[in-house]
Amino acid sequence: MDPEIVLARPGQIWSLTETGMEVTGEATHGKCFVDGELTGNIHDIVLRDRRHISEGGLVIVFIVVDSARSEVALGPDIMCKGVVPASMEQEIVDDIRKNSLQVLDMCLVKDTDTQVLQNRMRESLGTALKSKLGKKPMIIPIIMEM
């Protein structure tokens, strides 16, 4: 090996002297995740969510419920990203809308809590999409009450 070539390992601190270079310390090192403007450690849950979205896609269902009359005031509006090819998207969106309305009809009659309604919708859509597509996208039901 050429003595004028330095092969440094991650974390090594090298000092330059008149006679050459030598390792004089060790710095904390490891993998660093860079996300836009953020740098540093990233929580496992964030990585898990990103992996889930990359493997199955993302479905967002937005619904406004008139809680006084226990009925849907607006929606469901549906956004799908990375779930299916564009050629199948309308069919899947229609299925999601139909499934969402069925869950809403069942739950609104019972005056179900919004959190419970979101969970039931997530479960129902997840099961339906898994059987139809063979994958389970991340499902985010957003239910607003007025």
Residue pairs with C-beta under 8 A, 6 or more apart in sequence:
1 7
6 14
6 21
8 14
10 29
10 30
11 26
11 27
11 28
11 29
12 23
12 25
12 26
12 27
13 23
13 24
13 25
13 26
13 27
14 21
14 22
14 23
14 24
15 21
15 22
15 24
32 39
32 40
33 39
33 40
33 41
33 42
35 42
49 138
52 138
53 81
53 82
53 137
53 138
54 82
55 135
56 82
56 83
56 135
56 136
56 137
56 138
57 80
57 81
57 82
57 83
57 84
57 135
57 137
57 138
58 79
58 80
58 81
58 82
58 83
58 137
58 138
58 140
59 78
59 79
59 80
59 83
59 96
59 125
59 129
59 137
59 138
59 139
59 140
60 78
60 79
60 140
60 141
60 142
61 75
61 76
61 77
61 78
61 96
61 100
61 121
61 125
61 139
61 140
61 141
61 142
62 75
62 76
62 77
62 78
62 79
62 142
62 144
63 72
63 74
63 75
63 76
63 77
63 100
63 104
63 141
63 142
63 143
63 144
64 72
64 73
64 74
64 75
64 143
64 144
64 145
64 146
65 71
65 72
65 73
65 104
65 108
65 114
65 143
65 144
65 145
65 146
66 72
66 73
66 145
66 146
67 145
67 146
70 108
70 109
70 111
71 108
72 101
72 104
72 108
73 146
76 96
76 97
76 100
76 101
76 104
78 93
78 96
78 97
78 100
80 89
80 92
80 93
80 96
80 137
82 137
83 89
83 92
83 129
83 133
83 135
83 137
84 92
84 133
92 129
92 132
92 133
95 128
95 132
96 125
96 128
96 129
99 124
99 125
99 128
100 121
100 125
100 141
102 124
103 117
103 120
103 121
103 124
104 117
104 121
106 120
107 116
107 117
107 120
108 117
112 120
114 143
114 145
117 141
117 143
118 141
118 143
121 139
121 141
121 143
122 139
122 140
122 141
125 139
125 141
126 136
126 137
126 139
129 135
129 136
129 137
129 139
130 136
